[in-house]
Amino acid sequence: MPVCNLHLRSVALRHREIEAAGVREVVVFHSPADELAPHVADLPFAVVADPDRRLYAEFGVERAPRALLDPRVWGPILWAVVSGVWNVARGRERLPAGRPHGGRLGLPGDFLIAPDGRVLAAKYGEHAYDQWPVGELLELAARADARAISERRTPGADI
């Protein structure tokens, strides 16, 4: 979906910042690997194909008509289509699938997961373009890191 591509490109542009904050980005799509491959080959982070939506179900990420019907997504959709057409015409991107596996009504879910598997923060999107902006992700990571450091301190260790 063009709007997903728009968000992923904004994340890719700040990938070094994200890595420097100690965050490893992993993106999950409800598409088969062969459908994803031409669209994500140049992304600097891991992309996981989940055509059976197992991870979606495990994390409670849903589908709903509001993914595309919410007026807050219309501007990003328009921009994604315009920039996508321009990039396809210039040979920088490929056209999205006409009938993508799993449809177009998926809602995004963003999760900050600790190395031990605990979910430190979660965002369940209200519409198709409702994800954490990179700045918010970095703030959440910094707060989680600060919490982890304070939890490791023992009383009297700073004396």
C-alpha positions as CSV (number, residue, x, y, z in Angstrom):
1,M,0.0,0.0,0.0
2,P,1.4,3.4,-0.9
3,V,0.8,4.9,2.5
4,C,2.8,2.1,4.2
5,N,5.7,2.8,1.8
6,L,5.5,6.5,2.7
7,H,6.0,5.7,6.4
8,L,8.7,3.2,5.8
9,R,10.7,5.6,3.7
10,S,10.5,8.2,6.6
11,V,11.9,5.5,8.9
12,A,14.6,4.4,6.5
13,L,15.8,8.0,6.2
14,R,16.4,8.1,9.9
15,H,17.7,4.5,10.3
16,R,21.1,5.5,11.6
17,E,19.5,7.6,14.4
18,I,17.2,4.7,15.3
19,E,20.2,2.3,15.4
20,A,22.2,4.7,17.5
21,A,19.4,4.8,20.0
22,G,19.8,1.0,20.4
23,V,16.6,0.2,18.5
24,R,16.4,-2.6,15.9
25,E,13.6,-2.0,13.5
26,V,11.6,-5.0,12.3
27,V,8.6,-4.5,10.0
28,V,5.9,-7.2,9.6
29,F,3.6,-7.3,6.6
30,H,0.6,-9.5,5.9
31,S,1.9,-10.2,2.4
32,P,3.8,-13.3,1.2
33,A,7.6,-12.8,0.8
34,D,7.5,-12.9,-3.0
35,E,5.0,-10.0,-3.1
36,L,7.0,-8.0,-0.6
37,A,10.5,-8.6,-2.0
38,P,10.5,-6.0,-4.9
39,H,9.2,-3.3,-2.6
40,V,11.4,-3.7,0.4
41,A,14.8,-4.9,-1.0
42,D,16.4,-1.5,-0.4
43,L,15.2,-1.0,3.2
44,P,17.9,-1.0,5.8
45,F,16.0,-3.0,8.3
46,A,14.4,-6.5,8.6
47,V,11.1,-7.1,6.9
48,V,9.1,-10.2,7.8
49,A,6.3,-11.7,5.7
50,D,3.3,-12.9,7.7
51,P,0.7,-13.9,5.1
52,D,-1.2,-16.0,7.6
53,R,-1.3,-13.0,10.1
54,R,0.1,-15.1,12.9
55,L,2.1,-12.2,14.4
56,Y,-0.8,-9.8,13.8
57,A,-3.0,-12.1,15.8
58,E,-0.4,-12.6,18.6
59,F,0.0,-8.8,19.0
60,G,-3.7,-8.0,18.5
61,V,-3.3,-6.0,15.3
62,E,-6.6,-5.7,13.5
63,R,-8.2,-4.9,10.1
64,A,-11.0,-2.4,9.8
65,P,-12.7,-0.2,7.2
66,R,-11.5,2.8,9.3
67,A,-8.0,2.1,8.1
68,L,-8.8,4.0,4.9
69,L,-12.1,5.8,5.8
70,D,-10.7,7.9,8.6
71,P,-10.3,11.5,7.2
72,R,-6.9,11.8,9.0
73,V,-5.4,9.3,6.5
74,W,-6.7,11.0,3.3
75,G,-3.9,13.5,3.1
76,P,-1.1,10.9,3.6
77,I,-2.8,8.7,1.1
78,L,-3.0,11.5,-1.5
79,W,0.7,12.3,-0.9
80,A,1.7,8.6,-1.1
81,V,-0.1,8.2,-4.4
82,V,1.4,11.3,-5.9
83,S,4.9,10.6,-4.8
84,G,4.5,6.9,-5.6
85,V,3.4,7.7,-9.2
86,W,6.4,10.0,-9.5
87,N,8.8,7.4,-8.2
88,V,7.4,4.6,-10.4
89,A,7.7,6.9,-13.4
90,R,11.3,7.5,-12.5
91,G,12.0,3.8,-12.0
92,R,12.6,4.2,-8.3
93,E,9.7,2.1,-7.1
94,R,7.3,-0.6,-8.4
95,L,3.6,-0.4,-8.6
96,P,1.8,-1.9,-5.6
97,A,-0.2,-5.1,-6.1
98,G,-3.6,-4.5,-7.6
99,R,-5.1,-6.9,-5.2
100,P,-2.7,-7.2,-2.3
101,H,-2.7,-10.4,-0.2
102,G,-4.8,-9.7,2.9
103,G,-6.4,-6.6,1.4
104,R,-5.9,-2.9,2.1
105,L,-7.8,-2.6,5.4
106,G,-5.0,-3.5,7.8
107,L,-4.3,-1.2,10.8
108,P,-0.8,-0.6,11.9
109,G,0.6,-1.6,15.2
110,D,4.0,-0.4,16.6
111,F,5.7,-2.1,19.5
112,L,8.9,-1.3,21.5
113,I,10.1,-4.7,22.7
114,A,12.9,-5.2,25.2
115,P,15.7,-7.7,24.5
116,D,14.0,-10.0,27.0
117,G,10.7,-10.0,25.0
118,R,8.7,-7.6,27.2
119,V,6.5,-5.1,25.4
120,L,7.7,-1.7,26.7
121,A,5.2,0.4,24.7
122,A,2.5,-0.3,22.1
123,K,0.6,1.8,19.6
124,Y,-2.5,0.4,17.9
125,G,-3.2,2.6,14.9
126,E,-6.6,4.1,14.4
127,H,-6.1,4.5,10.7
128,A,-3.6,3.3,8.0
129,Y,-1.1,6.1,8.7
130,D,-1.3,6.1,12.5
131,Q,2.2,5.0,13.4
132,W,4.8,6.4,15.7
133,P,6.8,9.1,14.0
134,V,10.5,8.5,14.3
135,G,10.9,11.3,16.9
136,E,8.3,9.6,19.2
137,L,10.0,6.2,18.8
138,L,13.3,7.7,19.8
139,E,11.7,9.4,22.9
140,L,10.1,6.1,23.9
141,A,13.4,4.3,23.5
142,A,15.3,6.9,25.6
143,R,12.7,6.6,28.4
144,A,12.8,2.8,28.3
145,D,16.6,3.0,28.4
146,A,16.5,5.4,31.4
147,R,14.1,3.2,33.2
148,A,16.2,0.1,32.6
149,I,19.3,2.0,33.9
150,S,17.5,3.1,37.1
151,E,16.2,-0.4,37.7
152,R,19.7,-1.8,37.6
153,R,21.0,0.6,40.2
154,T,21.3,-0.7,43.7
155,P,20.7,1.5,46.8
156,G,24.0,3.2,47.9
157,A,25.8,2.4,44.6
158,D,26.1,6.1,43.8
159,I,27.7,7.1,47.1
